């Protein structure tokens, strides 16, 4: 394995149960794959959709041993996806989910709570954020990560925020008993490893959000995890929480991948609870580099608690769902004028990584300048029926 292969895949990739989706040019459609010994094996004969496979009671055995067609070396497909001159004959990685709803949890870390309050107080104006951040940190102080939402201590902290004039609707979901769970993107709309992510052309203040994403099947069982980029438009959401849809759901604004790693004896929910998620941003033209780490141990709500807030007797997902768990990392490093904070520039390369899950790599463009989303559920159904598929 070369260095790129080791970097993009889990450090123990040879022992990991990895499932994904690729676009096959020869069939003009998607295929479900497992990685075995560095090879991508088409499992479409056993499950036509990822939602179906994750529901299968023998999913671990299928991932390990079910016969299938070898398509390509994973190393070649990954390297090709980030190549300046990609080989069009190789399969192209897609987001490793299809029919699942794509849900996301917000304000699950104390740092993200502070940043959401700052966004609301700044009214989406990045120039005001620096002064507000210093003021809040100086007056509140302390380690907010120890506060459990819904507790008496959390309610006292909420009252303290409000007494200081720092009211925000995010206080309720960050400190109250109910988690924020929203629809991040539509089924089939997420982009995968190597694709461009999109920024709404109206946004001038935005950032990536590196997150762990749980794969939950139609029986509400958490069966695996992957990485995600919940692309965030801070100025638009900061103007009003009611603009969350415009801030979060745009063409290419959700990236997931590279693969779903299934839970087994080596990789469990406790691995996720202890995970560190790295973020690196490399500017295309200005030499800018930003790096940071989110530690899942600092999350304010346990992943299973977030799953319970998402589904249960009150809400079912028969095709399963992908659940973004939130991030503690909101980049604030100045890029340009002092106090201006961070925002993306077109061409940025974003790498989100975690040792047990590998790395998700995407470049940043405008949502109206990247390929339009045209392959939805209807197109998938036509493909599965053997009908004509757009290329």
BADREN-108180 format. One record per residue (C-alpha): residue number from 0; residue in one letter; x, z, y. Coordinates in nm, 4 decimals, decimal comma. Each point is the difference from the previous one (the first is absolute). Layout:
<rs>
(NUM; 'a'; (X; Z; Y)),
...
</rs>
This chain:
<rs>
(0; 'x'; (0,0000; 0,0000; 0,0000)),
(1; 'x'; (0,1304; -0,0810; 0,3453)),
(2; 'x'; (-0,0162; 0,2242; 0,3045)),
(3; 'x'; (-0,3189; -0,1602; 0,1359)),
(4; 'x'; (-0,1735; 0,0485; -0,3341)),
(5; 'x'; (0,0936; 0,3669; -0,0086)),
(6; 'x'; (-0,1090; 0,0476; 0,3609)),
(7; 'x'; (-0,3447; -0,1563; -0,0305)),
(8; 'x'; (-0,0985; 0,1636; -0,3290)),
(9; 'x'; (-0,0105; 0,3666; -0,1069)),
(10; 'x'; (0,3370; 0,1537; -0,0736)),
(11; 'x'; (-0,1174; 0,0453; -0,3609)),
(12; 'x'; (-0,1679; -0,3404; -0,0174)),
(13; 'x'; (0,0871; -0,0548; -0,3671)),
(14; 'x'; (-0,2075; 0,3072; -0,0907)),
(15; 'x'; (-0,2850; -0,0582; 0,2477)),
(16; 'x'; (-0,3401; -0,1471; -0,0894)),
(17; 'x'; (-0,0461; -0,2513; 0,2815)),
(18; 'x'; (-0,3078; -0,2182; 0,0479)),
(19; 'x'; (-0,0433; -0,2659; 0,2655)),
(20; 'x'; (-0,1637; -0,3245; 0,1005)),
(21; 'x'; (0,1639; -0,3335; 0,0647)),
(22; 'x'; (-0,1209; -0,3376; 0,1176)),
(23; 'x'; (0,0681; -0,2646; -0,2653)),
(24; 'x'; (0,0423; -0,3437; 0,1482)),
(25; 'x'; (-0,0580; -0,1677; -0,3364)),
(26; 'x'; (-0,3497; 0,1514; -0,0314)),
(27; 'x'; (-0,0694; 0,0163; 0,3768)),
(28; 'x'; (-0,1082; 0,3607; -0,0264)),
(29; 'x'; (0,0996; 0,3624; -0,0518)),
(30; 'x'; (0,1203; 0,1614; -0,3206)),
(31; 'x'; (0,0411; 0,3613; -0,1092)),
(32; 'x'; (0,3576; 0,0804; -0,1036)),
(33; 'x'; (0,2004; 0,2842; -0,1469)),
(34; 'x'; (0,3752; 0,0324; 0,0410)),
(35; 'x'; (0,1906; 0,0463; -0,3245)),
(36; 'x'; (0,3796; -0,0034; -0,0197)),
(37; 'x'; (0,0129; -0,1756; 0,3348)),
(38; 'x'; (-0,2468; -0,2723; -0,1006)),
(39; 'x'; (-0,3488; -0,0569; 0,1474)),
(40; 'x'; (-0,2473; -0,0375; -0,2880)),
(41; 'x'; (-0,3423; -0,1548; 0,0624)),
(42; 'x'; (-0,2675; 0,2289; -0,1473)),
(43; 'x'; (-0,2988; -0,2095; 0,1079)),
(44; 'x'; (-0,1092; -0,0410; -0,3636)),
(45; 'x'; (-0,0668; 0,3758; -0,0095)),
(46; 'x'; (-0,1478; 0,0559; 0,3472)),
(47; 'x'; (-0,0971; -0,2562; 0,2612)),
(48; 'x'; (0,0084; 0,2428; 0,2917)),
(49; 'x'; (0,2084; 0,3041; 0,0858)),
(50; 'x'; (-0,3219; 0,2001; 0,0385)),
(51; 'x'; (-0,0925; -0,0840; -0,3584)),
(52; 'x'; (0,3455; 0,0870; -0,1326)),
(53; 'x'; (0,0167; 0,3382; 0,1739)),
(54; 'x'; (-0,3403; 0,0827; -0,1517)),
(55; 'x'; (0,1177; -0,0842; -0,3513)),
(56; 'x'; (0,0392; 0,3119; -0,2187)),
(57; 'x'; (0,3198; -0,1491; -0,1466)),
(58; 'x'; (0,1577; -0,1072; 0,3271)),
(59; 'x'; (0,3316; 0,1722; -0,0775)),
(60; 'x'; (0,0275; -0,1715; -0,3372)),
(61; 'x'; (-0,0925; -0,3377; 0,1491)),
(62; 'x'; (0,2644; 0,0422; 0,2695)),
(63; 'x'; (0,2629; 0,0934; -0,2594)),
(64; 'x'; (-0,0685; -0,2299; -0,2929)),
(65; 'x'; (-0,2821; -0,2531; 0,0400)),
(66; 'x'; (0,1191; -0,3584; -0,0587)),
(67; 'x'; (0,0097; -0,2307; 0,2964)),
(68; 'x'; (0,1728; -0,2960; 0,1612)),
(69; 'x'; (0,3389; 0,0574; 0,1637)),
(70; 'x'; (-0,0187; -0,1497; 0,3499)),
(71; 'x'; (0,3302; 0,0784; 0,1718)),
(72; 'x'; (0,2637; 0,2640; 0,0528)),
(73; 'x'; (-0,1259; 0,2686; 0,2391)),
(74; 'x'; (0,3392; -0,0119; 0,1726)),
(75; 'x'; (-0,0452; -0,3668; 0,0835)),
(76; 'x'; (-0,3584; 0,0442; 0,1226)),
(77; 'x'; (0,0886; 0,2946; 0,2243)),
(78; 'x'; (0,3072; -0,1642; 0,1471)),
(79; 'x'; (-0,1939; -0,3223; 0,0536)),
(80; 'x'; (-0,2757; 0,1827; 0,1907)),
(81; 'x'; (0,2435; 0,1073; 0,2736)),
(82; 'x'; (0,2120; -0,3152; -0,0030)),
(83; 'x'; (0,0294; -0,2139; 0,3121)),
(84; 'x'; (-0,0595; -0,3049; -0,2222)),
(85; 'x'; (-0,2319; 0,1111; -0,2818)),
(86; 'x'; (-0,0331; -0,2024; -0,3191)),
(87; 'x'; (-0,3633; -0,1128; -0,0155)),
(88; 'x'; (0,0153; -0,0419; -0,3777)),
(89; 'x'; (0,0352; 0,3743; -0,0629)),
(90; 'x'; (-0,3009; 0,2330; -0,0225)),
(91; 'x'; (-0,0807; 0,1776; 0,3270)),
(92; 'x'; (-0,0674; 0,3718; 0,0065)),
(93; 'x'; (-0,3460; 0,1076; 0,1161)),
(94; 'x'; (-0,1333; 0,3445; 0,0803)),
(95; 'x'; (-0,0386; 0,1717; -0,3406)),
(96; 'x'; (-0,3766; 0,0581; 0,0443)),
(97; 'x'; (-0,2990; -0,2310; 0,0110)),
(98; 'x'; (-0,3616; 0,1210; -0,0276)),
(99; 'x'; (0,0798; 0,3565; 0,1037)),
(100; 'x'; (-0,1194; 0,1372; 0,3326)),
(101; 'x'; (0,2938; 0,0748; 0,2299)),
(102; 'x'; (-0,0429; 0,3436; 0,1576)),
(103; 'x'; (0,2328; 0,2061; 0,2170)),
(104; 'x'; (0,0314; 0,3615; 0,1065)),
(105; 'x'; (0,1024; 0,0866; 0,3529)),
(106; 'x'; (0,1540; 0,3056; 0,1630)),
(107; 'x'; (0,1233; 0,1496; -0,3276)),
(108; 'x'; (0,3302; 0,1200; 0,1501)),
(109; 'x'; (0,0500; 0,2343; 0,2958)),
(110; 'x'; (0,2252; -0,2509; 0,1761)),
(111; 'x'; (-0,2623; -0,2720; -0,0271)),
(112; 'x'; (-0,2595; 0,2409; 0,1426)),
(113; 'x'; (0,2178; 0,0552; 0,3071)),
(114; 'x'; (0,0520; -0,3732; 0,0430)),
(115; 'x'; (-0,3724; -0,0734; -0,0276)),
(116; 'x'; (-0,0745; 0,2643; 0,2634)),
(117; 'x'; (0,2674; -0,1569; 0,2203)),
(118; 'x'; (-0,1512; -0,3475; -0,0476)),
(119; 'x'; (-0,3436; 0,1249; 0,1018)),
(120; 'x'; (0,1363; 0,1955; 0,2979)),
(121; 'x'; (0,2055; -0,3007; 0,1117)),
(122; 'x'; (-0,3019; -0,2289; -0,0304)),
(123; 'x'; (0,2117; -0,2558; -0,1829)),
(124; 'x'; (0,2671; -0,0042; 0,2754)),
(125; 'x'; (0,3441; 0,0190; -0,1629)),
(126; 'x'; (0,1643; 0,0889; 0,3319)),
(127; 'x'; (-0,1889; 0,3337; 0,0137)),
(128; 'x'; (0,0697; 0,0964; -0,3612)),
(129; 'x'; (0,3537; 0,1317; 0,0522)),
(130; 'x'; (-0,0986; 0,2604; 0,2593)),
(131; 'x'; (-0,3048; 0,1084; -0,1992)),
(132; 'x'; (0,2094; 0,0403; -0,3151)),
(133; 'x'; (0,2503; 0,2254; 0,1751)),
(134; 'x'; (-0,2802; 0,2073; 0,1526)),
(135; 'x'; (-0,1830; 0,0545; -0,3296)),
(136; 'x'; (0,3150; 0,0824; -0,1938)),
(137; 'x'; (0,1112; 0,2494; 0,2647)),
(138; 'x'; (-0,3352; 0,1798; 0,0221)),
(139; 'x'; (-0,1029; 0,0038; -0,3661)),
(140; 'x'; (0,3337; 0,0378; -0,1774)),
(141; 'x'; (0,0226; 0,1346; -0,3553)),
(142; 'x'; (-0,0210; -0,1732; -0,3362)),
(143; 'x'; (-0,3404; -0,1656; -0,0155)),
(144; 'x'; (0,0634; -0,1276; -0,3535)),
(145; 'x'; (-0,0797; 0,3454; -0,1393)),
(146; 'x'; (-0,3565; -0,0156; 0,1342)),
(147; 'x'; (-0,2643; -0,0774; -0,2656)),
(148; 'x'; (-0,2987; -0,1997; 0,1293)),
(149; 'x'; (-0,3231; 0,1986; -0,0013)),
(150; 'x'; (0,1762; 0,3368; 0,0033)),
(151; 'x'; (-0,0466; 0,2696; 0,2654)),
(152; 'x'; (0,3503; -0,0736; 0,1288)),
(153; 'x'; (-0,0910; -0,3679; 0,0354)),
(154; 'x'; (-0,3122; 0,0855; 0,1979)),
(155; 'x'; (0,2035; 0,2233; 0,2336)),
(156; 'x'; (0,2476; -0,2828; 0,0531)),
(157; 'x'; (-0,2855; -0,2395; 0,0730)),
(158; 'x'; (-0,1353; 0,2422; 0,2621)),
(159; 'x'; (0,3513; 0,0263; 0,1497)),
(160; 'x'; (0,0252; -0,3793; 0,0295)),
(161; 'x'; (-0,3351; -0,0157; 0,1731)),
(162; 'x'; (0,0803; 0,2879; 0,2356)),
(163; 'x'; (0,3064; -0,1927; 0,1143)),
(164; 'x'; (-0,2120; -0,3052; 0,0779)),
(165; 'x'; (0,1292; -0,1908; -0,3017)),
(166; 'x'; (-0,3393; -0,0748; -0,1541)),
(167; 'x'; (-0,0112; -0,2896; -0,2421)),
(168; 'x'; (-0,2381; -0,1066; -0,2772)),
(169; 'x'; (0,3060; 0,0059; -0,2260)),
(170; 'x'; (0,0107; 0,3792; 0,0248)),
(171; 'x'; (-0,3079; 0,0219; -0,2198)),
(172; 'x'; (0,1395; -0,2109; -0,2842)),
(173; 'x'; (0,3528; 0,1379; 0,0374)),
(174; 'x'; (-0,0999; 0,3662; 0,0070)),
(175; 'x'; (-0,3613; 0,0145; -0,1196)),
(176; 'x'; (-0,1373; 0,0057; -0,3550)),
(177; 'x'; (-0,0723; -0,3742; -0,0251)),
(178; 'x'; (0,2713; -0,2616; -0,0424)),
(179; 'x'; (0,0024; -0,3299; 0,1866)),
(180; 'x'; (-0,0581; -0,2805; -0,2502)),
(181; 'x'; (-0,0584; -0,3512; 0,1327)),
(182; 'x'; (-0,0096; -0,3547; -0,1318)),
(183; 'x'; (0,3392; -0,1493; 0,0722)),
(184; 'x'; (-0,0607; -0,3535; -0,1249)),
(185; 'x'; (-0,2344; -0,2079; -0,2115)),
(186; 'x'; (0,0586; -0,0641; -0,3715)),
(187; 'x'; (0,2404; -0,2921; -0,0516)),
(188; 'x'; (0,1228; 0,0082; 0,3626)),
(189; 'x'; (0,3215; 0,2034; -0,0350)),
(190; 'x'; (0,3319; -0,1855; 0,0031)),
(191; 'x'; (0,2859; 0,0693; -0,2374)),
(192; 'x'; (0,3781; 0,0257; -0,0102)),
(193; 'x'; (0,1776; -0,2523; 0,2231)),
(194; 'x'; (-0,3085; -0,1124; 0,1937)),
(195; 'x'; (-0,0416; 0,0261; 0,3766)),
(196; 'x'; (-0,2164; 0,2804; 0,1351)),
(197; 'x'; (-0,2155; -0,0663; 0,3029)),
(198; 'x'; (-0,0419; 0,1650; 0,3406)),
(199; 'x'; (-0,3167; -0,0657; 0,1998)),
(200; 'x'; (0,1048; -0,2106; 0,3022)),
(201; 'x'; (-0,1645; 0,2508; 0,2378)),
(202; 'x'; (0,2361; 0,2813; -0,1034)),
(203; 'x'; (0,3102; 0,0936; 0,1980)),
(204; 'x'; (0,0694; 0,3391; -0,1666)),
(205; 'x'; (0,0092; 0,0074; -0,3781)),
(206; 'x'; (0,1954; 0,1187; -0,3003)),
(207; 'x'; (0,0223; -0,0058; -0,3789)),
(208; 'x'; (-0,1334; 0,2916; -0,2027)),
(209; 'x'; (0,1961; 0,0491; -0,3245)),
(210; 'x'; (-0,2181; 0,1585; -0,2663)),
(211; 'x'; (-0,0448; 0,0713; -0,3674)),
(212; 'x'; (-0,3110; -0,1736; -0,1331)),
(213; 'x'; (-0,1858; 0,1330; -0,3037)),
(214; 'x'; (-0,1629; -0,2377; -0,2481)),
(215; 'x'; (-0,3338; 0,1485; -0,1099)),
(216; 'x'; (-0,2097; -0,1716; -0,2684)),
(217; 'x'; (-0,3763; -0,0372; -0,0243)),
(218; 'x'; (-0,0303; 0,3347; -0,1790)),
(219; 'x'; (0,1633; 0,1726; 0,2988)),
(220; 'x'; (0,3184; 0,0597; -0,2021)),
(221; 'x'; (0,3308; -0,0193; 0,1874)),
(222; 'x'; (0,2027; -0,2289; -0,2237)),
(223; 'x'; (0,3017; -0,0938; 0,2111)),
(224; 'x'; (0,1572; -0,0404; 0,3403)),
(225; 'x'; (0,1719; -0,2538; 0,2208)),
(226; 'x'; (0,1173; -0,0388; 0,3612)),
(227; 'x'; (-0,1934; -0,1185; 0,3026)),
(228; 'x'; (0,0309; -0,0871; 0,3675)),
(229; 'x'; (-0,3088; 0,1065; 0,1970)),
(230; 'x'; (0,0873; -0,2118; 0,3040)),
(231; 'x'; (-0,1202; 0,1945; 0,3035)),
(232; 'x'; (-0,0904; -0,1067; 0,3545)),
(233; 'x'; (0,0574; 0,3136; 0,2055)),
(234; 'x'; (-0,1258; -0,1353; 0,3312)),
(235; 'x'; (-0,3306; -0,1272; -0,1359)),
(236; 'x'; (-0,0794; 0,3095; -0,2072)),
(237; 'x'; (0,1199; 0,2205; 0,2861)),
(238; 'x'; (-0,2545; -0,1525; 0,2375)),
(239; 'x'; (-0,2809; 0,1196; -0,2262)),
(240; 'x'; (-0,0291; 0,1320; -0,3542)),
(241; 'x'; (-0,2997; -0,2327; -0,0334)),
(242; 'x'; (0,2447; -0,2929; 0,0148)),
(243; 'x'; (0,1509; 0,1068; -0,3332)),
(244; 'x'; (-0,1287; -0,3152; -0,1691)),
(245; 'x'; (0,1723; -0,2280; 0,2524)),
(246; 'x'; (0,3144; 0,2112; -0,0131)),
(247; 'x'; (0,0243; 0,0051; -0,3789)),
(248; 'x'; (-0,1666; -0,3017; -0,1617)),
(249; 'x'; (0,1435; -0,3358; 0,1049)),
(250; 'x'; (0,1431; -0,3010; -0,1780)),
(251; 'x'; (0,3113; 0,1188; -0,1841)),
(252; 'x'; (-0,0207; 0,3553; 0,1341)),
(253; 'x'; (0,0149; 0,1609; -0,3462)),
(254; 'x'; (0,2985; -0,0403; -0,2325)),
(255; 'x'; (0,0182; 0,1499; -0,3519)),
(256; 'x'; (0,2681; -0,0286; -0,2680)),
(257; 'x'; (0,2192; -0,1052; -0,1507)),
(258; 'x'; (-0,1583; 0,1320; -0,3235)),
(259; 'x'; (-0,2342; 0,2750; -0,1160)),
(260; 'x'; (0,1956; 0,2493; -0,2042)),
(261; 'x'; (-0,2220; 0,1510; -0,2691)),
(262; 'x'; (0,0049; 0,3727; -0,0641)),
(263; 'x'; (0,1629; 0,0919; -0,3312)),
(264; 'x'; (0,2331; 0,2666; -0,1354)),
(265; 'x'; (0,2738; -0,1010; 0,2491)),
(266; 'x'; (-0,2066; -0,0584; 0,3131)),
(267; 'x'; (-0,2859; 0,2340; 0,0906)),
(268; 'x'; (-0,2044; 0,1179; 0,2944)),
(269; 'x'; (0,2587; 0,2751; 0,0445)),
(270; 'x'; (0,2581; -0,2742; 0,0565)),
(271; 'x'; (-0,2186; -0,1276; 0,2830)),
(272; 'x'; (-0,0408; 0,3511; 0,1410)),
(273; 'x'; (0,3799; 0,0346; 0,0204)),
(274; 'x'; (0,0717; -0,3552; 0,1168)),
(275; 'x'; (0,1951; -0,0997; 0,3083)),
(276; 'x'; (-0,1086; -0,3240; 0,1664)),
(277; 'x'; (0,2596; -0,1780; 0,2086)),
(278; 'x'; (-0,0604; -0,2395; 0,2871)),
(279; 'x'; (0,2490; -0,2462; 0,1456)),
(280; 'x'; (-0,0736; -0,2459; 0,2794)),
(281; 'x'; (0,2493; -0,2775; 0,0757)),
(282; 'x'; (-0,0560; -0,2005; 0,3172)),
(283; 'x'; (0,0406; -0,3746; -0,0364)),
(284; 'x'; (0,1492; -0,0667; 0,3425)),
(285; 'x'; (0,0941; 0,3249; 0,1748)),
(286; 'x'; (0,2143; 0,1704; -0,2673)),
(287; 'x'; (-0,2436; 0,2920; -0,0013)),
(288; 'x'; (0,0082; 0,2278; -0,3068)),
(289; 'x'; (-0,2281; 0,2948; -0,0622)),
(290; 'x'; (-0,0007; 0,2211; -0,3095)),
(291; 'x'; (-0,2087; 0,2995; -0,1009)),
(292; 'x'; (-0,1402; 0,1908; -0,2964)),
(293; 'x'; (-0,3418; 0,1423; -0,0842)),
(294; 'x'; (0,0012; 0,2882; -0,2477)),
(295; 'x'; (-0,3161; 0,0260; -0,2041)),
(296; 'x'; (0,0576; 0,3744; -0,0412)),
(297; 'x'; (-0,1044; 0,0344; 0,3660)),
(298; 'x'; (-0,3426; -0,1563; -0,0483)),
(299; 'x'; (-0,2802; 0,2309; 0,1113)),
(300; 'x'; (-0,2464; -0,1011; -0,2722)),
(301; 'x'; (0,0872; -0,0490; -0,3667)),
(302; 'x'; (-0,0373; -0,3604; -0,1244)),
(303; 'x'; (-0,2736; 0,1018; -0,2442)),
(304; 'x'; (-0,1901; 0,1693; 0,2835)),
(305; 'x'; (0,0111; -0,3291; 0,1898)),
(306; 'x'; (-0,1319; -0,1813; -0,3074)),
(307; 'x'; (-0,2899; 0,2484; -0,0192)),
(308; 'x'; (-0,0828; -0,0603; 0,3660)),
(309; 'x'; (-0,0072; -0,3745; -0,0726)),
(310; 'x'; (-0,2094; -0,0122; -0,3165)),
(311; 'x'; (-0,2286; 0,2147; -0,2103)),
(312; 'x'; (-0,3759; 0,0560; -0,0248)),
(313; 'x'; (-0,0224; -0,0959; 0,3677)),
(314; 'x'; (0,1774; -0,3392; -0,0360)),
(315; 'x'; (0,0948; -0,2169; -0,2972)),
(316; 'x'; (0,2463; -0,2892; -0,0306)),
(317; 'x'; (-0,0782; -0,1857; -0,3240)),
(318; 'x'; (0,2948; -0,2375; 0,0508)),
(319; 'x'; (0,2344; 0,2839; 0,0959)),
(320; 'x'; (0,1866; 0,0399; 0,3257)),
(321; 'x'; (0,3452; 0,0153; 0,1526)),
(322; 'x'; (0,0498; 0,3101; 0,2138)),
(323; 'x'; (0,2623; 0,0227; 0,2759)),
(324; 'x'; (0,1008; 0,3671; 0,0237)),
(325; 'x'; (0,1143; -0,0012; 0,3630)),
(326; 'x'; (0,3392; 0,0280; 0,1661)),
(327; 'x'; (0,1955; 0,2580; 0,1954)),
(328; 'x'; (0,2214; -0,2656; 0,1562)),
(329; 'x'; (-0,1130; -0,1464; 0,3324)),
(330; 'x'; (0,3084; -0,1645; 0,1514)),
(331; 'x'; (0,0599; 0,1190; 0,3562)),
(332; 'x'; (0,3613; -0,1144; 0,0521)),
(333; 'x'; (0,0331; -0,1896; 0,3277)),
(334; 'x'; (0,0290; -0,3747; -0,0341)),
(335; 'x'; (0,0834; -0,1306; 0,3423)),
(336; 'x'; (-0,0734; 0,2087; 0,3083)),
(337; 'x'; (0,0547; 0,3791; -0,0257)),
(338; 'x'; (-0,3247; 0,1768; -0,0824)),
(339; 'x'; (-0,1682; -0,3218; -0,1118)),
(340; 'x'; (0,0035; 0,1059; -0,3654)),
(341; 'x'; (-0,0176; -0,2378; -0,2934)),
(342; 'x'; (-0,2016; -0,3133; -0,0501)),
(343; 'x'; (0,0485; -0,2977; -0,2287)),
(344; 'x'; (0,1576; -0,3262; 0,0999)),
(345; 'x'; (-0,0870; -0,3182; -0,1831)),
(346; 'x'; (0,2390; -0,0658; -0,2836)),
(347; 'x'; (0,0644; 0,3676; -0,0793)),
(348; 'x'; (0,0800; 0,0606; -0,3649)),
(349; 'x'; (-0,1697; 0,3138; -0,1331)),
(350; 'x'; (0,1247; 0,1642; -0,3198)),
(351; 'x'; (-0,1987; 0,2865; -0,1520)),
(352; 'x'; (0,1689; 0,1575; -0,2996)),
(353; 'x'; (-0,0080; 0,2876; -0,2457)),
(354; 'x'; (0,2320; 0,0430; -0,3002)),
(355; 'x'; (-0,2791; 0,0131; -0,2592)),
(356; 'x'; (-0,1993; -0,2880; 0,1512)),
(357; 'x'; (0,2598; -0,2447; 0,1295)),
(358; 'x'; (-0,0306; -0,1728; 0,3364)),
(359; 'x'; (-0,2683; -0,1913; 0,1883)),
(360; 'x'; (0,1473; -0,2532; 0,2432)),
(361; 'x'; (-0,1957; -0,1940; 0,2615)),
(362; 'x'; (0,0654; -0,1775; 0,3284)),
(363; 'x'; (-0,2122; 0,0435; 0,3130)),
(364; 'x'; (-0,1925; -0,2809; 0,1685)),
(365; 'x'; (-0,3298; -0,0403; 0,1872)),
(366; 'x'; (-0,3137; 0,0138; -0,2095)),
(367; 'x'; (-0,1180; -0,3303; 0,1473)),
(368; 'x'; (0,3321; -0,1717; -0,0758)),
(369; 'x'; (0,0363; 0,0806; -0,3710)),
(370; 'x'; (-0,1913; -0,1818; -0,2774)),
(371; 'x'; (-0,3722; 0,0750; 0,0176)),
(372; 'x'; (-0,1540; 0,2020; -0,2828)),
(373; 'x'; (-0,1995; -0,2532; -0,2032)),
(374; 'x'; (0,0243; 0,1194; -0,3613)),
(375; 'x'; (-0,2676; 0,2652; -0,0332)),
(376; 'x'; (-0,2216; 0,1282; -0,2800)),
(377; 'x'; (-0,2004; -0,3219; -0,0148)),
(378; 'x'; (0,3152; -0,2076; -0,0443)),
(379; 'x'; (0,1203; 0,2375; -0,2710)),
(380; 'x'; (-0,3301; -0,0362; -0,1881)),
(381; 'x'; (0,0236; -0,3794; 0,0191)),
(382; 'x'; (0,3534; 0,0168; -0,1343)),
(383; 'x'; (-0,1041; 0,2249; -0,2886)),
(384; 'x'; (-0,2790; -0,2454; -0,0853)),
(385; 'x'; (0,2554; -0,2783; -0,0053)),
(386; 'x'; (-0,1348; -0,1621; 0,3172)),
(387; 'x'; (0,1921; -0,1704; 0,2807)),
(388; 'x'; (0,2433; 0,2225; 0,1878)),
(389; 'x'; (0,1403; -0,0530; 0,3485)),
(390; 'x'; (0,3789; -0,0321; 0,0119)),
</rs>
